[in-house]
Amino acid sequence: MKIAEVRELSDKELLEKLNAEKTALNQMVLNHSISPLDSSSKIKEKRRDIARFLTELRQRGIKK
């Protein structure tokens, strides 16, 4: 997800997406430990998406 798309989301939507991405990342890591994924770069992308969400939430908190 691009940062421009993240900035358009509301705080509530960001928190919901953040929780969903964390859950998906945990599931992907678990599945990868059992049997390797076709593309392990998806795990890296999930981590980066989570970082984008957290960064945007932090920036909004500073502005308030």
N, C-alpha and C positions, 0 to 999 in steps of 0.2 A: 504494500500500500504506500503510495506516495505521500510526502509530508503535506502537500497541498490538500489532499483528500482528508488527511487527519485533522487539519486546521478547520475544515468545514463542519466537523462533527461537534455536537453539543457535549457538555461534560458527562451527562448521563450515558450517552452513546459511547463515549470514549471508555468509560469504566466498564460498560458491558462488553465492548470489543476486547478490552484488556483482559478481563476474566476469561473470555472465550479463547483468546490466543494463548494464555497461560495453560489452560486445560488442554488445548490441542498440542502445545509443545510437549507437555508432560507425557501425553499419549504417544506422540511421535518418538520421543526418546525411549520410552518403554518398548514400543514395537521395534525400534532399531536395535535395542539390546538383545531382543529375542531372535529376530531375523533381519539382516541388513536391508535398509530401504534401497529403492532403485536410485534415488538421488538424495544423498545426505545433505546436500546444499539447502534443502527445504527447511531443515532444522535451523540452519544459520539465518535464513530469511525470516523465520518465525521470531527468533531472538531479536533481530533488528526491528521488526514490526513492534514488538513489545517495548523496545527502547524508544521508538518514535512516540508511542502512546504515552509513556512515562515522561518523556521530555516535554511534550505538549502540555500535559497536566501540570508539570512543575512550572512551566512558563506562565500558564494561566494563574497559578497560585501566587506567583511573584507579582503579577500585574494587579491583583486584587488588594 
